[in-house]
C-alpha cells in the first residue's frame, strides 16, 4: 500500500548506491540543460521517470528531483500517472 511518497519507501529507494550515482548524473545534466531551455524562451519541459509498477521508484525519484529543482527556483508540477493503481 505504500508509495514512493512514504518515508520507508523513499528512504529505501534513495538509499541505494546506484540511486545516488543516477541522481548526481541527472542533476549535472539538468544544470546544463535547464538554463538553455530558459534562454531559448521555452515555456515548459516534460521530464518523465518510469518503473515497473509506477508507484515506488519512479515516484521517489520524481519527488526528489522536483524538490531539488524547486530549491533552485524552478516552478513545476509533478504528476504520478500510476500511483493509484
Biopython code that builds the backbone (N, CA, C, O; Angstrom):
import numpy as np
from Bio.PDB.StructureBuilder import StructureBuilder

atoms = [
    (1, "UNK", "N", (0.796, -1.217, 0.000)),
    (1, "UNK", "CA", (0.000, 0.000, 0.000)),
    (1, "UNK", "C", (0.839, 1.282, 0.000)),
    (1, "UNK", "O", (0.318, 2.362, -0.275)),
    (2, "UNK", "N", (2.120, 1.167, 0.304)),
    (2, "UNK", "CA", (2.973, 2.354, 0.359)),
    (2, "UNK", "C", (3.433, 2.766, -1.036)),
    (2, "UNK", "O", (3.472, 1.951, -1.958)),
    (3, "UNK", "N", (3.774, 4.031, -1.172)),
    (3, "UNK", "CA", (4.292, 4.548, -2.431)),
    (3, "UNK", "C", (5.635, 5.229, -2.182)),
    (3, "UNK", "O", (6.121, 5.283, -1.053)),
    (4, "UNK", "N", (6.213, 5.738, -3.244)),
    (4, "UNK", "CA", (7.485, 6.453, -3.139)),
    (4, "UNK", "C", (7.384, 7.766, -2.390)),
    (4, "UNK", "O", (8.404, 8.403, -2.130)),
    (5, "UNK", "N", (6.181, 8.185, -2.037)),
    (5, "UNK", "CA", (5.994, 9.382, -1.204)),
    (5, "UNK", "C", (6.109, 9.052, 0.277)),
    (5, "UNK", "O", (6.279, 9.947, 1.105)),
    (6, "UNK", "N", (6.017, 7.765, 0.611)),
    (6, "UNK", "CA", (6.098, 7.341, 2.011)),
    (6, "UNK", "C", (7.557, 7.188, 2.425)),
    (6, "UNK", "O", (8.378, 6.666, 1.671)),
    (7, "UNK", "N", (7.864, 7.647, 3.624)),
    (7, "UNK", "CA", (9.242, 7.701, 4.098)),
    (7, "UNK", "C", (10.002, 6.371, 4.000)),
    (7, "UNK", "O", (11.142, 6.377, 3.533)),
    (8, "UNK", "N", (9.431, 5.235, 4.414)),
    (8, "UNK", "CA", (10.205, 3.990, 4.319)),
    (8, "UNK", "C", (10.586, 3.637, 2.878)),
    (8, "UNK", "O", (11.706, 3.197, 2.617)),
    (9, "UNK", "N", (9.658, 3.830, 1.959)),
    (9, "UNK", "CA", (9.937, 3.522, 0.551)),
    (9, "UNK", "C", (10.940, 4.524, -0.003)),
    (9, "UNK", "O", (11.918, 4.144, -0.648)),
    (10, "UNK", "N", (10.694, 5.805, 0.251)),
    (10, "UNK", "CA", (11.597, 6.857, -0.225)),
    (10, "UNK", "C", (13.020, 6.622, 0.291)),
    (10, "UNK", "O", (13.984, 6.699, -0.470)),
    (11, "UNK", "N", (13.141, 6.337, 1.581)),
    (11, "UNK", "CA", (14.470, 6.117, 2.162)),
    (11, "UNK", "C", (15.158, 4.910, 1.544)),
    (11, "UNK", "O", (16.365, 4.934, 1.304)),
    (12, "UNK", "N", (14.394, 3.858, 1.286)),
    (12, "UNK", "CA", (14.973, 2.667, 0.662)),
    (12, "UNK", "C", (15.463, 2.978, -0.749)),
    (12, "UNK", "O", (16.600, 2.664, -1.100)),
    (13, "UNK", "N", (14.605, 3.592, -1.552)),
    (13, "UNK", "CA", (14.968, 3.899, -2.946)),
    (13, "UNK", "C", (16.164, 4.843, -2.994)),
    (13, "UNK", "O", (17.131, 4.591, -3.712)),
    (14, "UNK", "N", (16.099, 5.924, -2.233)),
    (14, "UNK", "CA", (17.178, 6.916, -2.274)),
    (14, "UNK", "C", (18.445, 6.428, -1.585)),
    (14, "UNK", "O", (19.522, 6.990, -1.787)),
    (15, "UNK", "N", (18.318, 5.388, -0.776)),
    (15, "UNK", "CA", (19.478, 4.850, -0.068)),
    (15, "UNK", "C", (20.316, 3.871, -0.877)),
    (15, "UNK", "O", (21.380, 3.453, -0.422)),
    (16, "UNK", "N", (19.860, 3.503, -2.054)),
    (16, "UNK", "CA", (20.602, 2.562, -2.895)),
    (16, "UNK", "C", (21.796, 3.282, -3.531)),
    (16, "UNK", "O", (21.642, 4.400, -4.023)),
    (17, "UNK", "N", (22.984, 2.664, -3.530)),
    (17, "UNK", "CA", (24.166, 3.321, -4.109)),
    (17, "UNK", "C", (23.951, 3.766, -5.565)),
    (17, "UNK", "O", (24.383, 4.854, -5.945)),
    (18, "UNK", "N", (23.312, 2.962, -6.350)),
    (18, "UNK", "CA", (23.107, 3.320, -7.757)),
    (18, "UNK", "C", (22.196, 4.535, -7.891)),
    (18, "UNK", "O", (22.330, 5.313, -8.836)),
    (19, "UNK", "N", (21.270, 4.701, -6.945)),
    (19, "UNK", "CA", (20.370, 5.856, -6.996)),
    (19, "UNK", "C", (21.153, 7.144, -6.811)),
    (19, "UNK", "O", (20.908, 8.127, -7.510)),
    (20, "UNK", "N", (22.077, 7.144, -5.890)),
    (20, "UNK", "CA", (22.906, 8.336, -5.677)),
    (20, "UNK", "C", (23.703, 8.691, -6.919)),
    (20, "UNK", "O", (23.792, 9.861, -7.293)),
    (21, "UNK", "N", (24.273, 7.697, -7.548)),
    (21, "UNK", "CA", (25.033, 7.937, -8.780)),
    (21, "UNK", "C", (24.126, 8.466, -9.878)),
    (21, "UNK", "O", (24.486, 9.408, -10.585)),
    (22, "UNK", "N", (22.953, 7.866, -10.025)),
    (22, "UNK", "CA", (21.998, 8.299, -11.029)),
    (22, "UNK", "C", (21.608, 9.757, -10.809)),
    (22, "UNK", "O", (21.603, 10.554, -11.746)),
    (23, "UNK", "N", (21.283, 10.099, -9.565)),
    (23, "UNK", "CA", (20.849, 11.466, -9.263)),
    (23, "UNK", "C", (21.965, 12.477, -9.478)),
    (23, "UNK", "O", (21.704, 13.598, -9.914)),
    (24, "UNK", "N", (23.189, 12.105, -9.184)),
    (24, "UNK", "CA", (24.323, 13.007, -9.442)),
    (24, "UNK", "C", (24.437, 13.311, -10.932)),
    (24, "UNK", "O", (24.602, 14.470, -11.313)),
    (25, "UNK", "N", (24.354, 12.301, -11.764)),
    (25, "UNK", "CA", (24.450, 12.496, -13.217)),
    (25, "UNK", "C", (23.244, 13.276, -13.750)),
    (25, "UNK", "O", (23.387, 14.160, -14.595)),
    (26, "UNK", "N", (22.073, 12.938, -13.251)),
    (26, "UNK", "CA", (20.863, 13.633, -13.683)),
    (26, "UNK", "C", (20.925, 15.105, -13.300)),
    (26, "UNK", "O", (20.591, 15.975, -14.105)),
    (27, "UNK", "N", (21.348, 15.384, -12.080)),
    (27, "UNK", "CA", (21.449, 16.770, -11.622)),
    (27, "UNK", "C", (22.422, 17.557, -12.491)),
    (27, "UNK", "O", (22.144, 18.698, -12.861)),
    (28, "UNK", "N", (23.556, 16.954, -12.816)),
    (28, "UNK", "CA", (24.535, 17.627, -13.676)),
    (28, "UNK", "C", (23.940, 17.907, -15.057)),
    (28, "UNK", "O", (24.154, 18.983, -15.616)),
    (29, "UNK", "N", (23.202, 16.956, -15.602)),
    (29, "UNK", "CA", (22.595, 17.144, -16.913)),
    (29, "UNK", "C", (21.550, 18.265, -16.868)),
    (29, "UNK", "O", (21.504, 19.114, -17.759)),
    (30, "UNK", "N", (20.717, 18.262, -15.827)),
    (30, "UNK", "CA", (19.689, 19.291, -15.719)),
    (30, "UNK", "C", (20.296, 20.669, -15.494)),
    (30, "UNK", "O", (19.783, 21.662, -16.011)),
    (31, "UNK", "N", (21.378, 20.743, -14.731)),
    (31, "UNK", "CA", (22.053, 22.027, -14.532)),
    (31, "UNK", "C", (22.596, 22.581, -15.844)),
    (31, "UNK", "O", (22.660, 23.797, -16.025)),
    (32, "UNK", "N", (22.980, 21.715, -16.744)),
    (32, "UNK", "CA", (23.455, 22.121, -18.062)),
    (32, "UNK", "C", (22.291, 22.518, -18.976)),
    (32, "UNK", "O", (22.355, 23.548, -19.646)),
    (33, "UNK", "N", (21.240, 21.713, -19.005)),
    (33, "UNK", "CA", (20.164, 21.897, -19.974)),
    (33, "UNK", "C", (19.114, 22.932, -19.604)),
    (33, "UNK", "O", (18.661, 23.678, -20.472)),
    (34, "UNK", "N", (18.716, 22.998, -18.342)),
    (34, "UNK", "CA", (17.609, 23.875, -17.978)),
    (34, "UNK", "C", (17.872, 25.349, -18.277)),
    (34, "UNK", "O", (16.975, 26.016, -18.793)),
    (35, "UNK", "N", (19.045, 25.888, -17.983)),
    (35, "UNK", "CA", (19.287, 27.291, -18.364)),
    (35, "UNK", "C", (19.195, 27.509, -19.874)),
    (35, "UNK", "O", (18.780, 28.581, -20.315)),
    (36, "UNK", "N", (19.569, 26.528, -20.660)),
    (36, "UNK", "CA", (19.476, 26.650, -22.114)),
    (36, "UNK", "C", (18.020, 26.699, -22.560)),
    (36, "UNK", "O", (17.670, 27.470, -23.453)),
    (37, "UNK", "N", (17.168, 25.878, -21.943)),
    (37, "UNK", "CA", (15.743, 25.916, -22.260)),
    (37, "UNK", "C", (15.158, 27.283, -21.907)),
    (37, "UNK", "O", (14.387, 27.850, -22.681)),
    (38, "UNK", "N", (15.519, 27.802, -20.751)),
    (38, "UNK", "CA", (15.032, 29.117, -20.326)),
    (38, "UNK", "C", (15.516, 30.194, -21.289)),
    (38, "UNK", "O", (14.745, 31.064, -21.693)),
    (39, "UNK", "N", (16.791, 30.135, -21.653)),
    (39, "UNK", "CA", (17.364, 31.130, -22.557)),
    (39, "UNK", "C", (16.685, 31.116, -23.925)),
    (39, "UNK", "O", (16.584, 32.153, -24.580)),
    (40, "UNK", "N", (16.224, 29.951, -24.353)),
    (40, "UNK", "CA", (15.529, 29.838, -25.638)),
    (40, "UNK", "C", (14.065, 30.249, -25.544)),
    (40, "UNK", "O", (13.351, 30.263, -26.547)),
    (41, "UNK", "N", (13.624, 30.580, -24.339)),
    (41, "UNK", "CA", (12.244, 31.016, -24.163)),
    (41, "UNK", "C", (11.236, 29.885, -24.096)),
    (41, "UNK", "O", (10.039, 30.113, -24.275)),
    (42, "UNK", "N", (11.693, 28.687, -23.846)),
    (42, "UNK", "CA", (10.765, 27.556, -23.742)),
    (42, "UNK", "C", (9.872, 27.751, -22.520)),
    (42, "UNK", "O", (10.342, 28.166, -21.460)),
    (43, "UNK", "N", (8.591, 27.452, -22.671)),
    (43, "UNK", "CA", (7.665, 27.655, -21.564)),
    (43, "UNK", "C", (7.457, 26.394, -20.727)),
    (43, "UNK", "O", (6.965, 26.475, -19.602)),
    (44, "UNK", "N", (7.823, 25.237, -21.263)),
    (44, "UNK", "CA", (7.702, 24.028, -20.459)),
    (44, "UNK", "C", (8.649, 22.944, -20.972)),
    (44, "UNK", "O", (9.095, 22.961, -22.119)),
    (45, "UNK", "N", (8.929, 22.019, -20.089)),
    (45, "UNK", "CA", (9.756, 20.856, -20.382)),
    (45, "UNK", "C", (9.160, 19.693, -19.610)),
    (45, "UNK", "O", (8.850, 19.827, -18.427)),
    (46, "UNK", "N", (9.000, 18.574, -20.257)),
    (46, "UNK", "CA", (8.492, 17.387, -19.580)),
    (46, "UNK", "C", (9.652, 16.462, -19.279)),
    (46, "UNK", "O", (10.445, 16.125, -20.158)),
    (47, "UNK", "N", (9.737, 16.057, -18.026)),
    (47, "UNK", "CA", (10.730, 15.077, -17.585)),
    (47, "UNK", "C", (9.931, 13.912, -17.009)),
    (47, "UNK", "O", (9.097, 14.109, -16.125)),
    (48, "UNK", "N", (10.179, 12.713, -17.499)),
    (48, "UNK", "CA", (9.402, 11.563, -17.046)),
    (48, "UNK", "C", (10.305, 10.455, -16.528)),
    (48, "UNK", "O", (11.395, 10.220, -17.049)),
    (49, "UNK", "N", (9.829, 9.788, -15.501)),
    (49, "UNK", "CA", (10.520, 8.635, -14.928)),
    (49, "UNK", "C", (9.541, 7.475, -14.919)),
    (49, "UNK", "O", (8.350, 7.662, -14.667)),
    (50, "UNK", "N", (10.031, 6.300, -15.187)),
    (50, "UNK", "CA", (9.170, 5.130, -15.165)),
    (50, "UNK", "C", (9.815, 3.990, -14.414)),
    (50, "UNK", "O", (11.039, 3.907, -14.311)),
    (51, "UNK", "N", (8.989, 3.121, -13.897)),
    (51, "UNK", "CA", (9.460, 1.881, -13.286)),
    (51, "UNK", "C", (8.362, 0.840, -13.495)),
    (51, "UNK", "O", (7.300, 1.161, -14.028)),
    (52, "UNK", "N", (8.599, -0.352, -13.098)),
    (52, "UNK", "CA", (7.699, -1.460, -13.394)),
    (52, "UNK", "C", (6.260, -1.187, -12.984)),
    (52, "UNK", "O", (5.346, -1.386, -13.783)),
    (53, "UNK", "N", (6.042, -0.737, -11.761)),
    (53, "UNK", "CA", (4.673, -0.530, -11.286)),
    (53, "UNK", "C", (4.229, 0.923, -11.247)),
    (53, "UNK", "O", (3.032, 1.200, -11.170)),
    (54, "UNK", "N", (5.169, 1.849, -11.299)),
    (54, "UNK", "CA", (4.824, 3.258, -11.286)),
    (54, "UNK", "C", (4.384, 3.801, -9.938)),
    (54, "UNK", "O", (3.722, 4.836, -9.867)),
    (55, "UNK", "N", (4.752, 3.102, -8.864)),
    (55, "UNK", "CA", (4.303, 3.536, -7.536)),
    (55, "UNK", "C", (5.443, 3.767, -6.564)),
    (55, "UNK", "O", (5.252, 4.448, -5.556)),
    (56, "UNK", "N", (6.614, 3.229, -6.828)),
    (56, "UNK", "CA", (7.675, 3.264, -5.830)),
    (56, "UNK", "C", (8.902, 4.023, -6.315)),
    (56, "UNK", "O", (9.102, 5.180, -5.943)),
    (57, "UNK", "N", (9.730, 3.381, -7.145)),
    (57, "UNK", "CA", (10.985, 4.017, -7.590)),
    (57, "UNK", "C", (10.745, 5.308, -8.352)),
    (57, "UNK", "O", (11.338, 6.339, -8.036)),
    (58, "UNK", "N", (9.883, 5.253, -9.347)),
    (58, "UNK", "CA", (9.670, 6.455, -10.166)),
    (58, "UNK", "C", (9.088, 7.593, -9.338)),
    (58, "UNK", "O", (9.429, 8.754, -9.562)),
    (59, "UNK", "N", (8.225, 7.281, -8.393)),
    (59, "UNK", "CA", (7.616, 8.311, -7.550)),
    (59, "UNK", "C", (8.678, 8.935, -6.636)),
    (59, "UNK", "O", (8.760, 10.158, -6.521)),
    (60, "UNK", "N", (9.480, 8.099, -5.993)),
    (60, "UNK", "CA", (10.517, 8.619, -5.101)),
    (60, "UNK", "C", (11.516, 9.488, -5.859)),
    (60, "UNK", "O", (11.907, 10.552, -5.381)),
    (61, "UNK", "N", (11.923, 9.037, -7.035)),
    (61, "UNK", "CA", (12.879, 9.800, -7.845)),
    (61, "UNK", "C", (12.256, 11.117, -8.315)),
    (61, "UNK", "O", (12.884, 12.171, -8.212)),
    (62, "UNK", "N", (11.035, 11.063, -8.824)),
    (62, "UNK", "CA", (10.368, 12.279, -9.310)),
    (62, "UNK", "C", (10.207, 13.297, -8.195)),
    (62, "UNK", "O", (10.453, 14.485, -8.405)),
    (63, "UNK", "N", (9.803, 12.859, -7.027)),
    (63, "UNK", "CA", (9.630, 13.784, -5.901)),
    (63, "UNK", "C", (10.962, 14.390, -5.469)),
    (63, "UNK", "O", (11.035, 15.574, -5.141)),
    (64, "UNK", "N", (12.002, 13.582, -5.470)),
    (64, "UNK", "CA", (13.332, 14.074, -5.096)),
    (64, "UNK", "C", (13.835, 15.112, -6.103)),
    (64, "UNK", "O", (14.325, 16.174, -5.716)),
    (65, "UNK", "N", (13.714, 14.804, -7.371)),
    (65, "UNK", "CA", (14.154, 15.728, -8.418)),
    (65, "UNK", "C", (13.328, 17.009, -8.366)),
    (65, "UNK", "O", (13.873, 18.103, -8.515)),
    (66, "UNK", "N", (12.025, 16.884, -8.158)),
    (66, "UNK", "CA", (11.160, 18.062, -8.068)),
    (66, "UNK", "C", (11.588, 18.969, -6.916)),
    (66, "UNK", "O", (11.659, 20.187, -7.077)),
    (67, "UNK", "N", (11.870, 18.381, -5.760)),
    (67, "UNK", "CA", (12.307, 19.179, -4.606)),
    (67, "UNK", "C", (13.616, 19.894, -4.910)),
    (67, "UNK", "O", (13.798, 21.055, -4.542)),
    (68, "UNK", "N", (14.520, 19.200, -5.581)),
    (68, "UNK", "CA", (15.803, 19.792, -5.949)),
    (68, "UNK", "C", (15.615, 20.962, -6.909)),
    (68, "UNK", "O", (16.243, 22.008, -6.746)),
    (69, "UNK", "N", (14.758, 20.790, -7.902)),
    (69, "UNK", "CA", (14.519, 21.862, -8.876)),
    (69, "UNK", "C", (13.785, 23.042, -8.250)),
    (69, "UNK", "O", (14.066, 24.196, -8.576)),
    (70, "UNK", "N", (12.849, 22.758, -7.358)),
    (70, "UNK", "CA", (12.156, 23.855, -6.655)),
    (70, "UNK", "C", (13.146, 24.665, -5.824)),
    (70, "UNK", "O", (13.065, 25.892, -5.771)),
    (71, "UNK", "N", (14.077, 23.972, -5.176)),
    (71, "UNK", "CA", (15.091, 24.656, -4.370)),
    (71, "UNK", "C", (15.974, 25.564, -5.220)),
    (71, "UNK", "O", (16.570, 26.513, -4.710)),
    (72, "UNK", "N", (16.057, 25.271, -6.510)),
    (72, "UNK", "CA", (16.850, 26.091, -7.434)),
    (72, "UNK", "C", (16.001, 27.172, -8.097)),
    (72, "UNK", "O", (16.485, 27.895, -8.969)),
    (73, "UNK", "N", (14.741, 27.286, -7.690)),
    (73, "UNK", "CA", (13.890, 28.354, -8.173)),
    (73, "UNK", "C", (13.001, 28.022, -9.354)),
    (73, "UNK", "O", (12.340, 28.910, -9.893)),
    (74, "UNK", "N", (12.970, 26.772, -9.769)),
    (74, "UNK", "CA", (12.108, 26.389, -10.883)),
    (74, "UNK", "C", (10.698, 26.115, -10.381)),
    (74, "UNK", "O", (10.506, 25.513, -9.325)),
    (75, "UNK", "N", (9.720, 26.562, -11.150)),
    (75, "UNK", "CA", (8.328, 26.289, -10.843)),
    (75, "UNK", "C", (7.925, 25.050, -11.626)),
    (75, "UNK", "O", (8.170, 24.970, -12.829)),
    (76, "UNK", "N", (7.309, 24.082, -10.955)),
    (76, "UNK", "CA", (6.980, 22.851, -11.659)),
    (76, "UNK", "C", (5.765, 22.167, -11.087)),
    (76, "UNK", "O", (5.267, 22.515, -10.016)),
    (77, "UNK", "N", (5.307, 21.191, -11.825)),
    (77, "UNK", "CA", (4.168, 20.366, -11.437)),
    (77, "UNK", "C", (4.588, 18.906, -11.550)),
    (77, "UNK", "O", (5.253, 18.514, -12.509)),
    (78, "UNK", "N", (4.200, 18.116, -10.574)),
    (78, "UNK", "CA", (4.511, 16.688, -10.579)),
    (78, "UNK", "C", (3.209, 15.906, -10.684)),
    (78, "UNK", "O", (2.259, 16.157, -9.942)),
    (79, "UNK", "N", (3.176, 14.964, -11.604)),
    (79, "UNK", "CA", (2.023, 14.086, -11.773)),
    (79, "UNK", "C", (2.519, 12.645, -11.760)),
    (79, "UNK", "O", (3.483, 12.300, -12.443)),
    (80, "UNK", "N", (1.855, 11.822, -10.985)),
    (80, "UNK", "CA", (2.193, 10.392, -10.918)),
    (80, "UNK", "C", (1.049, 9.612, -11.558)),
    (80, "UNK", "O", (0.008, 9.397, -10.937)),
    (81, "UNK", "N", (1.246, 9.199, -12.781)),
    (81, "UNK", "CA", (0.199, 8.571, -13.572)),
    (81, "UNK", "C", (-0.346, 7.288, -12.936)),
    (81, "UNK", "O", (-1.555, 7.059, -12.945)),
    (82, "UNK", "N", (0.526, 6.463, -12.393)),
    (82, "UNK", "CA", (0.100, 5.129, -11.948)),
    (82, "UNK", "C", (0.072, 4.951, -10.436)),
    (82, "UNK", "O", (-0.078, 3.825, -9.960)),
    (83, "UNK", "N", (0.209, 6.015, -9.675)),
    (83, "UNK", "CA", (0.348, 5.877, -8.229)),
    (83, "UNK", "C", (-0.890, 5.250, -7.553)),
    (83, "UNK", "O", (-0.770, 4.612, -6.507)),
    (84, "UNK", "N", (-2.037, 5.431, -8.136)),
    (84, "UNK", "CA", (-3.276, 4.910, -7.524)),
    (84, "UNK", "C", (-3.691, 3.540, -8.048)),
    (84, "UNK", "O", (-4.780, 3.062, -7.729)),
    (85, "UNK", "N", (-2.844, 2.908, -8.842)),
    (85, "UNK", "CA", (-3.186, 1.567, -9.358)),
    (85, "UNK", "C", (-3.028, 0.517, -8.310)),
    (85, "UNK", "O", (-3.273, -0.660, -8.573)),
]
sb = StructureBuilder()
sb.init_structure("model")
sb.init_model(0)
sb.init_chain("A")
sb.init_seg("    ")
for serial, (resi, resn, name, xyz) in enumerate(atoms, 1):
    if name == "N":
        sb.init_residue(resn, " ", resi, " ")
    sb.init_atom(name, np.array(xyz, "f"), 0.0, 1.0, " ", f" {name:<3s}", serial, name[0])
structure = sb.get_structure()
